[in-house]
Amino acid sequence: MSLADQIFIDMCKDILENGVSTEGEKVRPHWEDGSSAYTIKKFGVVNRYDLSKEFPAITLRKTAIKSCTDEMLWIWQKKSNNIHDLNSHIWDEWADENGSIGKAYGYQMGVKHLYKEGMMDQVDRVIYDLKNNPFSRRIMTNLYVHQDLSEMNLYPCAYSMTFNVTQKKGEDKLRLNAVLNQRSQDVLTANNWNVCQYAVLVHMLAQVCGMQAGELLHVIADAHIYDRHVPIIKELIQRETHPAPAFWLNPEVKDFYEFTPEDVKLENYVAGEQVKNIPVAV
């Protein structure tokens, strides 16, 4: 069993056994048939993954590493808010007739801000500081921009990354650690997807900045399982588990803007069947 499997199983059991139901409350999400989508939720779930020891892909079912990397690069590298720049259909529900999701996600990453070093967007600022001021306690990004919320087709779920660099005794390379803050998460559809894509991001930034990947801390304010997902989750966490896969990142890439999903692979990845036809609340 991988550490990611154990974390996922324990989290799901905790939500199911100790969570609070929103049934009967006024909730925003709904199912395709128009009925309210209620959840069982836990407040303040915190999961810690040591990327120097294993890559956090669960083996209960396979996580599509290239697809989740593609979405991460759509936001962080392409800085796009248009689904036509994305090689999947996960954002189709929130796009307008032109493919735009409004001033959300990648749009915010591409906005340039004035710093004393000049005009930079959030991604370039992170890379600049990691290379020039790695022990700063101010290396972070934020997508939850209140003045633009009215023009976002969906408020950001994973909205903030805080980077922190450490150095262990006896090691030449610095370690890049990060905190991913998420206001809300649909555990079945998005948990390991988000964990894997931000683990890839930490590995990529560490490589281009001459560091090694350290810890990823995932903080979820509202971790929930939808009512129609409960039986799927119960079956999923009873499945056979396997050892964690090995992570490969193309060592030739030294510029963050040159990475593609093809530069990422999970080797010896044995996992259960994908869960199909998951109902999605919107």
Buried (B, 14 or more C-beta within 10 A) or exposed (E): BBBBBEBBBEBBEEBBEEBEEBEEEEEEBEBEEEEBBBBBBBEEBEBEBEBBEBBBBBBBBBBBBBBBBBBBBBBBBBBBBBBEBBEBEBBEEBBEEEBBBBBBBBBBBBEEEEEEEEEBBBBBBBBBBBEEEBEEEEBBBEBBBEEBEEEBBBEBBBBBBBBBBBBEEEEEEBBBBBBBBBBBBBBBBBBBBBBBBBBBBBBBBBBBBBBBBBBBBBBBBBBBBBBBBBEBBEEBBEBEBBEBBEBEBBEEBEEBEEBEBEBBBBEEBEBBEEBEEEBBBE
